[in-house]
Amino acid sequence: MSLAVAFLAGTAQSAVNFHSVREPVVVKECGACHMVYPPALLPARSWAKIISELGHHFGDDAALPETARARILDFYTQNAGDAGHSGYTDAGFMRGVTAGVTPEHITDMPFWHSIHDRYPLAAFTRPQVKRISNCIACHG
């Protein structure tokens, strides 16, 4: 294992605790299929777009009853990285995000690249990690 891969595999250093989301409907509905992403990782406009398109959620139908969808939308937009008023937010995640841009993937964010670009792609596709979006494999 290369030094970079070993570091990535062993590090738990992160500005976000990936287990910090405690909103019950978010944990139940989002966590049923994937890790529950902290809202600080994207701006509110990104969460609004993602949550408005749950019927076509990255290739899956993740449509929810309107009450659950509305609660999840409210939670993510109120606690987004650019909301600036909750324990979930961190303005550092928004550095470098152009106002007119609506990133749909955390891996599209400038902060993500500033942290992860030094690691080879193989670090994110090894069996323990499986995919680049599995943050808790390294930061959990």
ZAMARGU-4260 file (C-alpha; in steps of 0.2 Angstrom, whole numbers, plus 5000, padded with zeros to 4 digits):
<rodrens>
0) 5000/5000/5000 | 5007/5017/4995 | 5010/5030/5009 | 4996/5041/5002 | 4984/5026/5002
5) 4989/5021/5019 | 4987/5039/5026 | 4969/5040/5018 | 4964/5023/5025 | 4969/5028/5042
10) 4965/5046/5044 | 4949/5052/5053 | 4954/5070/5052 | 4940/5079/5045 | 4932/5096/5048
15) 4915/5087/5048 | 4909/5073/5059 | 4901/5062/5047 | 4890/5055/5061 | 4884/5072/5067
20) 4866/5073/5058 | 4853/5068/5071 | 4837/5074/5062 | 4826/5058/5063 | 4818/5059/5046
25) 4835/5063/5038 | 4843/5048/5046 | 4828/5037/5042 | 4825/5042/5024 | 4842/5047/5018
30) 4852/5034/5029 | 4841/5020/5022 | 4851/5020/5006 | 4868/5029/5009 | 4878/5038/5022
35) 4869/5054/5029 | 4879/5068/5022 | 4881/5083/5033 | 4872/5099/5026 | 4888/5110/5028
40) 4896/5101/5013 | 4885/5110/5000 | 4876/5127/4998 | 4857/5128/5001 | 4854/5129/4982
45) 4862/5113/4979 | 4852/5104/4993 | 4836/5112/4986 | 4840/5105/4968 | 4845/5087/4974
50) 4830/5086/4986 | 4818/5093/4972 | 4824/5079/4961 | 4822/5063/4972 | 4812/5054/4959
55) 4828/5054/4949 | 4841/5054/4963 | 4858/5050/4955 | 4850/5036/4945 | 4838/5029/4958
60) 4820/5033/4962 | 4821/5040/4980 | 4804/5049/4980 | 4797/5052/4997 | 4780/5057/5004
65) 4778/5076/5003 | 4779/5078/5022 | 4796/5069/5024 | 4803/5077/5008 | 4798/5094/5015
70) 4806/5091/5032 | 4822/5085/5023 | 4823/5100/5012 | 4820/5112/5027 | 4834/5103/5037
75) 4847/5104/5023 | 4843/5121/5017 | 4843/5129/5034 | 4859/5120/5039 | 4868/5121/5022
80) 4886/5127/5021 | 4881/5144/5016 | 4867/5146/5029 | 4879/5153/5042 | 4869/5150/5058
85) 4869/5132/5064 | 4881/5120/5072 | 4881/5111/5055 | 4888/5125/5045 | 4906/5129/5041
90) 4909/5143/5029 | 4926/5134/5024 | 4916/5122/5014 | 4910/5136/5003 | 4927/5144/4999
95) 4929/5145/4980 | 4911/5141/4976 | 4905/5153/4963 | 4888/5161/4967 | 4880/5156/4950
100) 4886/5138/4952 | 4875/5124/4960 | 4886/5109/4963 | 4876/5093/4964 | 4891/5082/4971
105) 4901/5085/4986 | 4916/5079/4975 | 4913/5094/4964 | 4916/5106/4978 | 4933/5116/4978
110) 4936/5111/4997 | 4934/5093/4992 | 4948/5095/4979 | 4959/5104/4990 | 4959/5090/5003
115) 4958/5075/4991 | 4967/5079/4975 | 4984/5073/4982 | 4978/5055/4983 | 4978/5043/4969
120) 4961/5038/4962 | 4965/5020/4967 | 4963/5026/4985 | 4945/5029/4982 | 4941/5013/4973
125) 4949/5000/4984 | 4937/4987/4992 | 4936/4996/5009 | 4931/5012/5001 | 4922/5006/4985
130) 4917/5023/4979 | 4923/5041/4980 | 4907/5047/4989 | 4909/5035/5003 | 4916/5048/5015
135) 4915/5038/5031 | 4926/5025/5025 | 4941/5037/5028 | 4933/5050/5039 | 4921/5040/5049
</rodrens>
